[in-house]
Amino acid sequence: MSATVKSGEAVEPEAGNGRAAGARRVRAVRTRGGLSVRLDVRATAVGLLLLAVALAAAVALIGSGDYPMTPSEVLAALTGGGDPGQQYIVHDLRLPRVLVGLLVGVAFGISGAVFQTVSRNPLGSPDVLGFSQGSSVGALAAIVYFQADAFGVAAGAVVGGVGTGIAIFLLAWKRGIHGYRFVLVGIGAGAMLYAMVLFLMTKANIVEATRATTWMTGSLNGRGWDQVELLAGVCAVLVPLLLFFGRPLRMLEMGDDAAYALGVRVDRVRIVVLLTAVVLVAAATAAAGPISFVALTAPQLARRLTLPRWLKGGGNRGGAPMPGPNLVLSGLMGAVLLVAADWASQQLFGADQLPVGVLTGVLGGGYLLWLLATERKAGRV
């Protein structure tokens, strides 16, 4: 592939189209130690924009509530200023909720991008493939049979999600894990697990059923520093591991044969990234409940923001996968979606505040219908 280099920049044509209008501008950044990094200018700009929007939404969410605060007051309290009452409200009541929302959004967004890349299917997300339902079964079993506290419910959700992931891998394995078989097995497992959720609800008393229903809806209410520390620790370990596999994941999108030819150990990469993403989803679900459709929509929206113009104009009608996996952008988009949805659920419905999972479910369901319609029109489903 040819490239024209000038002043540290390269204009690189996208595969399948050499027009300048479809070119992707790449900048090479070199350090004094000899390390060279290639940055996609458009993706970098989109990432910075998403980061700014996520932080702005976080400040707005911290400032909302029964005791409203202006952005300047929020920033002052975050930096040690403001009166003691404002510092208590920000640091002890609202900041943990917002941090959990940001971390859960990042976890769902990155894991959704991994699942969609490995399955090479836009429907390949944890809530569609049954992993969220597995976490729900684990959490409900802890509530109904063990009357578990918050930590026990979180542990049950993690065990249920990881166990579901292992079971789906074993059922879908046939000389490796392949896209459509993985998706079909996951959808079938999700239906069976949802039936188990209904069964567990019938075994619960009124108090347990109320608690289980609240958890299953997906909410950030009452989240504290314990959830922040646990989820931050999980993300600090697993997110860098997934980012390390970003290049092999990009090669997997070209097909197994091409990835093998480029030196990628396909089966090993698939197993490692899928297991890591399952644990990340389970930890996020344990912290906030099975918030639906964030993992489905965040990677798709992130990819569309970085699409070259020739793909936006219909150059992808042949069914080729869109450039990705865009793990960082997917995580940032997930954080934006979840924090913005939580803010909207507080502001748009007055005293009847909705759990954030209800709003993401309504909006994500509409997006799923639109996605199915476009995929059917393109002849891919």
LONU-812095 format. One record per residue (C-alpha): x, y, z; residue in three letters. Coordinates in steps of 0.05 Angstrom, whole numbers. Example, Ala and Ser with C-alpha at 12.3 -4.5 7.8 and 13.67 -1.06 7.14 Angstrom:
east_north_up_tifi
246_-90_156_ALA
273_-21_143_SER
***
This chain:
east_north_up_tifi
0_0_0_MET
30_66_-20_SER
33_127_26_ALA
52_199_15_THR
92_225_75_VAL
101_299_90_LYS
121_331_156_SER
108_269_196_GLY
40_255_166_GLU
16_202_118_ALA
-47_199_76_VAL
-64_126_73_GLU
-118_101_25_PRO
-169_54_56_GLU
-171_-17_31_ALA
-213_-25_-31_GLY
-213_48_-50_ASN
-155_93_-69_GLY
-192_159_-75_ARG
-166_218_-35_ALA
-237_229_-9_ALA
-234_162_26_GLY
-163_168_51_ALA
-146_163_125_ARG
-96_213_153_ARG
-44_182_198_VAL
9_217_240_ARG
73_183_262_ALA
96_204_331_VAL
168_187_349_ARG
200_193_418_THR
272_206_435_ARG
280_133_455_GLY
264_111_384_GLY
192_89_398_LEU
146_103_339_SER
70_106_345_VAL
21_116_287_ARG
-40_157_306_LEU
-103_161_265_ASP
-117_235_266_VAL
-193_228_260_ARG
-197_174_314_ALA
-153_215_361_THR
-197_276_352_ALA
-260_235_364_VAL
-229_203_426_GLY
-212_271_455_LEU
-282_296_440_LEU
-314_236_474_LEU
-269_244_534_LEU
-289_317_541_ALA
-363_299_534_VAL
-357_244_586_ALA
-324_291_636_LEU
-375_346_622_ALA
-433_297_632_ALA
-401_272_696_ALA
-397_343_724_VAL
-469_356_704_ALA
-491_291_737_LEU
-454_308_802_ILE
-488_376_803_GLY
-558_349_794_SER
-604_325_849_GLY
-646_351_906_ASP
-589_399_922_TYR
-569_427_854_PRO
-499_454_844_MET
-469_494_787_THR
-409_466_748_PRO
-363_516_781_SER
-386_494_850_GLU
-376_421_831_VAL
-306_434_806_LEU
-290_474_869_ALA
-313_417_913_ALA
-274_366_873_LEU
-210_406_881_THR
-219_416_956_GLY
-258_481_956_GLY
-330_497_973_GLY
-364_492_1040_ASP
-365_427_1081_PRO
-436_411_1059_GLY
-418_414_986_GLN
-357_372_997_GLN
-398_319_1033_TYR
-451_317_978_ILE
-399_313_923_VAL
-347_266_953_HIS
-390_220_995_ASP
-457_218_958_LEU
-451_234_885_ARG
-379_223_862_LEU
-380_147_875_PRO
-443_140_834_ARG
-413_178_776_VAL
-347_140_778_LEU
-384_73_779_VAL
-424_97_718_GLY
-361_117_680_LEU
-325_51_697_LEU
-386_8_680_VAL
-394_45_614_GLY
-321_35_596_VAL
-325_-39_614_ALA
-388_-51_574_PHE
-363_-11_514_GLY
-296_-47_509_ILE
-325_-116_521_SER
-379_-104_469_GLY
-326_-84_418_ALA
-287_-148_434_VAL
-349_-193_425_PHE
-370_-159_360_GLN
-299_-163_332_THR
-289_-237_349_VAL
-359_-257_324_SER
-354_-209_264_ARG
-426_-193_277_ASN
-457_-127_301_PRO
-506_-166_344_LEU
-449_-199_383_GLY
-456_-164_449_SER
-459_-192_521_PRO
-533_-176_532_ASP
-553_-210_466_VAL
-507_-271_475_LEU
-531_-289_545_GLY
-474_-267_589_PHE
-515_-214_624_SER
-571_-265_635_GLN
-519_-312_666_GLY
-498_-258_714_SER
-571_-246_731_SER
-581_-320_747_VAL
-520_-320_793_GLY
-544_-257_829_ALA
-615_-282_837_LEU
-592_-349_863_ALA
-551_-312_915_ALA
-611_-271_935_ILE
-663_-326_936_VAL
-625_-385_964_TYR
-572_-351_1008_PHE
-603_-283_1026_GLN
-536_-254_1007_ALA
-514_-183_1022_ASP
-490_-134_969_ALA
-421_-168_965_PHE
-453_-237_959_GLY
-498_-213_903_VAL
-438_-184_866_ALA
-399_-249_876_ALA
-459_-289_850_GLY
-463_-245_789_ALA
-390_-255_773_VAL
-394_-330_782_VAL
-457_-334_739_GLY
-427_-292_683_GLY
-360_-329_681_VAL
-395_-396_685_GLY
-441_-377_628_THR
-381_-355_587_GLY
-344_-420_597_ILE
-407_-461_580_ALA
-419_-421_516_ILE
-346_-429_495_PHE
-349_-504_504_LEU
-415_-511_467_LEU
-392_-466_409_ALA
-323_-498_403_TRP
-312_-540_341_LYS
-240_-535_317_ARG
-242_-464_344_GLY
-294_-411_358_ILE
-327_-382_297_HIS
-373_-322_291_GLY
-443_-346_273_TYR
-439_-410_314_ARG
-417_-369_374_PHE
-474_-320_365_VAL
-527_-374_356_LEU
-503_-413_416_VAL
-502_-349_457_GLY
-573_-330_437_ILE
-599_-400_454_GLY
-563_-398_521_ALA
-592_-330_535_GLY
-663_-355_524_ALA
-652_-414_572_MET
-621_-369_625_LEU
-678_-320_620_TYR
-725_-378_635_ALA
-683_-394_696_MET
-690_-321_718_VAL
-765_-327_715_LEU
-762_-393_754_PHE
-721_-361_809_LEU
-769_-303_813_MET
-826_-352_827_THR
-786_-381_886_LYS
-773_-313_918_ALA
-816_-282_972_ASN
-841_-211_964_ILE
-780_-179_996_VAL
-731_-220_956_GLU
-770_-210_891_ALA
-770_-134_902_THR
-696_-134_914_ARG
-683_-179_855_ALA
-726_-137_809_THR
-690_-73_830_THR
-622_-105_816_TRP
-643_-134_749_MET
-668_-67_724_THR
-598_-38_727_GLY
-586_23_770_SER
-531_68_797_LEU
-570_87_859_ASN
-535_78_925_GLY
-467_61_895_ARG
-409_76_942_GLY
-334_75_945_TRP
-332_-1_956_ASP
-360_-12_886_GLN
-313_41_857_VAL
-251_9_887_GLU
-269_-61_866_LEU
-289_-43_795_LEU
-230_4_786_ALA
-183_-53_806_GLY
-214_-100_756_VAL
-212_-49_700_CYS
-140_-31_717_ALA
-119_-103_704_VAL
-165_-126_648_LEU
-172_-63_604_VAL
-97_-57_590_PRO
-96_-132_574_LEU
-151_-123_522_LEU
-116_-62_493_LEU
-53_-103_486_PHE
-91_-149_440_PHE
-119_-92_398_GLY
-73_-106_339_ARG
-88_-181_336_PRO
-162_-165_341_LEU
-157_-119_281_ARG
-124_-174_242_MET
-178_-223_261_LEU
-228_-179_224_GLU
-193_-197_159_MET
-209_-271_169_GLY
-173_-329_201_ASP
-129_-345_141_ASP
-103_-275_135_ALA
-92_-271_211_ALA
-53_-337_210_TYR
-11_-311_152_ALA
6_-249_193_LEU
29_-291_252_GLY
-32_-286_297_VAL
-48_-348_339_ARG
-121_-343_325_VAL
-151_-392_374_ASP
-107_-370_432_ARG
-123_-296_420_VAL
-198_-311_416_ARG
-198_-350_481_ILE
-157_-299_520_VAL
-196_-238_497_VAL
-264_-271_504_LEU
-250_-296_575_LEU
-222_-229_594_THR
-283_-193_565_ALA
-330_-241_602_VAL
-297_-226_669_VAL
-300_-151_654_LEU
-375_-156_637_VAL
-389_-197_699_ALA
-353_-146_744_ALA
-391_-88_712_ALA
-457_-125_718_THR
-442_-141_791_ALA
-430_-67_805_ALA
-492_-37_771_ALA
-537_-94_748_GLY
-549_-118_677_PRO
-555_-50_643_ILE
-577_-68_574_SER
-554_-47_504_PHE
-494_-4_524_VAL
-447_-59_501_ALA
-486_-66_436_LEU
-491_7_416_THR
-426_38_441_ALA
-379_1_393_PRO
-425_13_334_GLN
-431_88_348_LEU
-356_93_359_ALA
-342_60_292_ARG
-390_104_255_ARG
-357_166_282_LEU
-291_144_253_THR
-315_116_186_LEU
-282_144_124_PRO
-328_181_76_ARG
-328_127_23_TRP
-357_77_73_LEU
-409_128_96_LYS
-429_135_23_GLY
-445_61_16_GLY
-376_31_4_GLY
-390_-23_56_ASN
-451_-53_21_ARG
-413_-115_3_GLY
-412_-136_75_GLY
-340_-122_93_ALA
-329_-108_167_PRO
-322_-36_186_MET
-253_-14_209_PRO
-243_-30_282_GLY
-243_-54_336_PRO
-233_17_365_ASN
-229_-9_437_LEU
-211_58_468_VAL
-265_96_431_LEU
-316_42_447_SER
-300_48_521_GLY
-305_124_519_LEU
-371_120_481_MET
-398_71_533_GLY
-380_120_589_ALA
-414_177_552_VAL
-477_136_539_LEU
-485_111_610_LEU
-471_176_646_VAL
-514_216_598_ALA
-571_165_605_ALA
-566_169_682_ASP
-569_245_679_TRP
-629_242_631_ALA
-665_192_676_SER
-659_241_733_GLN
-678_304_695_GLN
-733_283_646_LEU
-782_249_692_PHE
-787_295_752_GLY
-798_261_818_ALA
-808_194_784_ASP
-735_181_769_GLN
-724_120_726_LEU
-667_71_737_PRO
-616_81_683_VAL
-626_10_657_GLY
-698_26_638_VAL
-676_85_594_LEU
-619_48_561_THR
-666_-11_548_GLY
-717_34_513_VAL
-666_71_471_LEU
-623_9_458_GLY
-684_-31_436_GLY
-700_21_384_GLY
-628_21_361_TYR
-629_-55_355_LEU
-691_-52_311_LEU
-657_-1_266_TRP
-594_-43_263_LEU
-633_-105_243_LEU
-669_-66_189_ALA
-605_-38_160_THR
-570_-106_162_GLU
-629_-139_128_ARG
-630_-84_75_LYS
-556_-96_62_ALA
-569_-171_55_GLY
-526_-192_115_ARG
-583_-222_156_VAL
***
